[in-house]
Amino acid sequence: MDKARVKASDMALTILEKIAFSDEAMSQTEIAAAMGIVKSAAHKHLHTLEESGWLIRDHRSHRYGIGPKAWLIGQRATWIDDLTQAADSRMRETRNQTGLAVVLSSVNKRSVTVIAALHGTHEIEIGVRQGSRLEVHASAQGQVMLAFGDPKLAEDVCAEPMQALTPRTLTDPGALRRRITEVRQQGYAVAPQETLLGVNVIAAPVFGHDDRLIATVAMIGSIQHLAETPDPALVTAILELARSISQTRGHRGAGGG
C-alpha cells in the first residue's frame, strides 16, 4: 500500500516536472509517451494535478502547462532566487574567462538539480538545461555532493546498483568510494565522459554560513577544451568561483579542500 502510494506520487511529480521544463505545453498523448504509460493512466494523473491547481489545461488545444499552485510554490523558494542572483555575475565572469559553460546546481536529500546555466562561448555548444536532475554517482556535481554532503547518502548510493550512462561511468562501489575520498582531499571533482561521451565536467562545492553544502558550481566542456586532467588554471577558476559564491551566503571558510 505504502509502496503503491509512493510510486503514484513519484509519477505525478515526474509528470509535473516534465511539463514544467518543456519548451511548450504538452498533450496527454505526448505526456503518456514521455512517461511510458498508457493514456488512461496519464489522464488520471493529469486530472488530479489539474483539479488541485498544479497544472492548467487549455480547453481549445487540450494541452497542459504549469498551473497557479506550482507558480505560487515557486515564489516561496526565495533562497534559490537569491543564490542564483548572487552567483550570476560571478558565473558570467568565469564563463567569459574560460569559454566553458558554467552551471549552478542545488542539492537536496538524494539529487542534484540545475538551477542556473550559462552557455559557453565556443562554436560547438555544450551545456545542460535548467531543471535537469543529475545522477549523483555519474556526475562531477553529484560526486561533490557525495563528498561534502550527508555521509549516509554516499553509503546508500554505494550499496545500490548504479546505472552506467557511458562506458566511463563509475558503477563499482569501491571505485566510487575512492573517487569520493579524492574529491574531499582536493576540493573538487572531475568526471570525464562519465555522463556523456566526449564531455568533461569539473565541479566544486558551495557552502552556506553554517558550513553546510548548499549547492555545486561546475564548468562543462568538450574533452578538447576541458581535458581529463584539467589545466591548473581551470582548477583555480572553479575553486575561486565556488569560494566567491559561498562568501555571498556568509561562508567564511577556505573552501572545500
N, C-alpha and C positions, 0 to 999 in steps of 0.2 A: 504493500500500500504506500508506504513512505517512498520507496524507490520509484514507483509509478508517478507519484506526485512530483518528485524532483525531476524526473525525466520530462514531464509535461511543462514544468516551469522553465527548464533549460531550453526546450524547443520554442516556447513563447518568447523568451529573451533573445534567442538566436534570430528569430524572425524579426523582432523589433530592431535589433542591431543591423540586420541585412538591409532593411528598409531605410533606416536612419542614414546609412552611409552609401546608399545608392545615389547615382547622379540624377535619377528621375524616379517618379512614382512607379510602383510595381503592381502588376496584375496578380490575381490569385493564382493563375496558371504559372506565371514566372516564379512566384514565391514557392509554390509546391515543387517545381523542378529544381530550384536552388537548394531546397531543404531535403530533397529526396523523399518526399512524402506524397500521398495521394491528395487530390484536390479537396476531397471531403474533409480530410484531417486538417489541411491548411485552412479551410473555411472556418472550422471550429475555433482554431487559434486566432484567426483574423477577426472573427465576430467578437470574441471575448476582449481582444485588445481594442477594438473599435468602441465597444459598449462602455469600456472603462476609461476611454479618453486617451489611450496611449497612441492610437492610430486614428487617422481620419480618411474616409473614402470619398472620392469624387463620384457623385452619383450619375455623372454623364459618362466618364471614362471607366468607372468602376476600378480605378487604380488607388493604391494605398500610399499614404505619406505619413509623416510624423504628426501626432496629434497634440492638443494643448497640454495634456498632463506631462508628456515627455518634455515639452518645452519648459514648463514650469519647474520640473525637477532639475533640468539642466541649469536653470538660473540659480539654483541653490548651491551648485558646485563652484562657488566663487574662488576657492583656493586654486582650482585648475586655471581659471582665467587669470588670476593674479600671477601664478607661476609662469604661464606662457607669455604674458605681457612682460614680466621681468626678464625672461630669457630671450625674448625676440631679438633685441638689438645685439646681444652677445652672440647669439647663434648666427645672425647675418654677418657679423664681423668675421667669425671663424669660417663661414661658407665662402665669403669673398677672398679670404686669405688663402684657403686651401683648394677651392674649386669643388670640394666634395659636398654631397647632400648632407644636411645636418638634421637630426631627428631627436625630439624630446619625447620621452615616454613615461607615463605614470606607472607606479607599481601598486598592486593590491595583493590580496592574500595568496593567489596562485597564478597570476598572469601579469603580463606587461602590455600596456595599451598605448599606442602612438597618439599623443595629444597635439603635437605640432611638428610640421615637417617643411623644410626648405629644400627646394631642388638645387642640385649642383650646377655649376657653370660650364661643365664640359659638354661637348657636342652630343654625346650619347648620354641620355638622361637615365640615371639610376636612383631610385629612391623607394619610399614606402608611403602608402596612403594614410592620412589621418584616420584614426579609428581602428586601424589594423591591430589585431592581437598577435603577439609573437610567442612562439614556443620557448619556454624557459630553458630547456636543455639545448636547443638548436640555434640560439641567437646570442650575440655578444651582450645585448641588453639583458636577456634572461639570465645569462651566466653571472652578470654583475649582481642581479637580484639574488641569485643563489649564494653568492659570496658574501654579500653585505646585508642581506635581509634576514628573515627568520631562519635560524639553523635547522629547524624542523622541516621546513619546506625542502631544503637540499636533500635531507634523508628520505623524505617521502618520494621525491622525484627519482632518486637513485634506486628506490625499491620497486618502482613501477616500470612496465615496458615503455621504451622510448622509441618514438617513430623516427625513421630515417628519412629526412626530407631530401637529402642528397647522399651520395656515397661517402661524403666527408663528415656527415653529421655524427656527433658523439652519441652512441647508443649503449656503450659499455659503462656500467656504473663505476668501475674503477677508474676508467679514463676521465669520466666526468668529475669524479671526486678530486683527481689530480689537477684538473683544469680549475676547479673552484679554489683550491689551495693556491695555485699560481696567480689567479686573479686577486685574491686577498693580499698576496705578497707584493704584487707590482702596482695594484691600484686601478687596473683597467683590464678589459677583456678584448680579445681579438678572435673572431670566428670566421676564418677564411673558407668560403664556399660551403659553409655548414647549413645555411638556409637556402641558398641559390647558387648554382654553379657559376663561376666567373665573377662573383661578387664577394667583397670583403667588408667587414664592419669592425670598427673599434669603438668601444663604449666605456663610459666611466660613471661612477655613482654621484648622485646629487643628494645631499643630506639637508635635513631641517635643523632648526635651532637646538633640538634635543639629541642630535647626532643620529637620528633615525633616518634610514634610507627612504626617500620620498619619490625619487624619480631616477631615470638614467638619461644621459645625453650621449649621442653617438654620431659618428661620421660614416657615411656609406659611399662606396665607390667600386669601380671595376678593379680586378686584380692588377690591371695595368697602372691604375692611379693610386691604389691603396694595396701595397704588396702584403704578402702573407706575414712577413716581418716588417711592420710599418717603419717608415722613416722616423728617426728620433724627433724630428720637428713636428710630425703629426701626433706623436705620443704626447709631446709637450703641449700641443694645441688642445687636445681633448681633455687633458688633465686640468689645464688652465681654465678652459670653458666650464668644466664641471665645478671647479672651485669657485669661479666667479658667480655662477648661478646659485650655488649653495650659500654664498655670502648674502645674497638677496633674501634668503629665507632665514637669516640670522645665525647661520652656522659659522663658527669661528675656528674650526679645526684646520689641519694642514691638508686634508683631502682623504682619499680612500686608501692610501698606501700603508 
